[in-house]
Amino acid sequence: MPRRPNRNSKSQKVMMHLLKGKTLNQAQAAKLFGAWRLSAIIFNLRKKGFEIHTHQNTRGIYKGFGAYKMLKTPDGKRIGK
């Protein structure tokens, strides 16, 4: 029997957060969704065709964390501004 996607999965929650035009880093993902493998989730979303930009933070409390922002969906729809 094929496995149905879980709408409450960590991957789904991360995708919905990014689709709203928000950014997300590892510390935020862990706190908001309990997602400790954000880079793996981003990797899988990119494989599905989502265009996601990585910005490496060099200052502040999130120094060293990459912040992710979705730019386009697989169908070419732009996210945010």
N, C-alpha and C positions, 0 to 999 in steps of 0.2 A: 504494500500500500504506500503511495507517495506521501512524503512528509509535507504537511501544510505549513506555510510560514506563520510564525508566531508574531502577532501584532504587538505584543508587549516585550519582544526580545530587545536586548541591549542594542543590537544593530539597528533595529527599527526605530528605537527611541533616538539614537544618534542621527539617523537619516532625517527624521522629522524635525529635529532641532536645526540641522543644517539647512533643510528646505525652507525654514522660516527666515533665512538670511543671516542667522546668528553665527558667530565664531565659536569654536570649542577647542579646548586644550585637554591634556591628559588629566590634570588635577580637577578640572571642572567635570569631565566625563566620569571620573571616579566618584565624585561627590554627588552629582545629579542622577547618575544611572547605574553606579556600581560597575562601570566598564573599565577594567584595568588594562585591556589590550586595545586601546583606541587606534593605534597604528594598524593593527590587523583589520579592524572594522573599516578604516579608511581604505586600506589596500583592496578589500573586497568590494567596496562601493565603486572604486575606480575601475576595477575589472568589469563591473556591470555597466560602465559607461558614464558615470558621474564625473564631472570635471571639478576637482577639489584642489584648491590652492593651499600650500603650506607656508606659513610665515614663522620664521624662527625668532622667538622673543629673546632679546639681549639685555633687557632691563626689567626692573620691578620684581614683584613677588613670583611671577611666573617665568623668570629668567631660566633659559635652558629648555623650556617646553616649546614644542611646535604648536602653533595655533592653526586650526583648519577652518576653511571657509569654502562653501560650495559655490561654484560659479555657474555651472550649467547642468541640466539633467540630461539623460541619454537622448531624449528627443530634441535637444537643442534649446530648450527653454532656459532663459537667463534667470538667475536668482538674485534678488536684491538690486542694488544700483550698480 
